[in-house]
Amino acid sequence: MEIRFENVFYKNKLENINLKLNNDKINGIYNYNSFIKLMNNPKLLEKGNIFIDDKVYKNFDPKIISIVDKDKGFYTSKVIDEIYFYSKIRNYKSTTIKQDIICWLKEFGLDESILKRIPHSLSQTEKYFIKIICNLIYKPKIIIFKDIMNGMDYNNRKLIKKIINKLNEEGILIIVTSMDSNILYDLTEELFIFDRKKLLISGNTNDIYTDIEKLNNSKVDIPVFSRLTYKANKEKGVNLFYRKDVRDVIKDVYKNV
């Protein structure tokens, strides 16, 4: 599965954008609003083309693309009805849908009793997990996580990361969008950073977020761990590796003390 932008222009927000995202790696997009708007409505495109698997992308197909938006409201009065609603409007039918729902609840550490609850009685984290399940049940081929993981604690972030990796291993094209460089550094393997109309930087996430001098020159937000490691190496002479987990950073510090 692949998404390709060729010479894409959109209003005064994107100018001559060329990029390629595929399901080989987990993709991240920083400064993502225009990208999501075009994926949600390709008719907004003013010039150039967007391709999905070499086919021109002209109309949004919710059976192919899912946009998981944690800020989107609920449409029904029970959690189970909400999950079925998403599948129904996409004309998705399966004899195993109930079993699939229960399996995903277990993946997220949720009890089956949550299905009978009123959506507005859920915690913010539970709401987000249910929103993800709603979008997973009908098995889309592309999933865009909009502004993911904001406000979540360490354990829930770890759980989300595990599930995203699982989906990627199953061949789903994953796109993580965020304005938080720490989240993108932790979750993604390929990164696209937009600035105003341009695609400013793209490439391997680790390579991008360890080139601190280039990021400083480009005035790009730098992840906390990347900045900490850079300062330790350059200013303190402490030989640290670039890590994504605070526990690994602490271990490296102890080894160098």
Helices and strands as residue ranges (DSSP letters): E 2-10, E 14-22, E 27-30, H 33-40, G 42-44, E 47-52, E 55-56, E 65-69, H 79-89, H 97-107, G 112-116, G 119-121, H 124-136, E 142-146, H 154-169, E 173-178, H 181-187, E 190-195, E 198-204, H 205-210, H 212-218, H 224-235, H 246-256
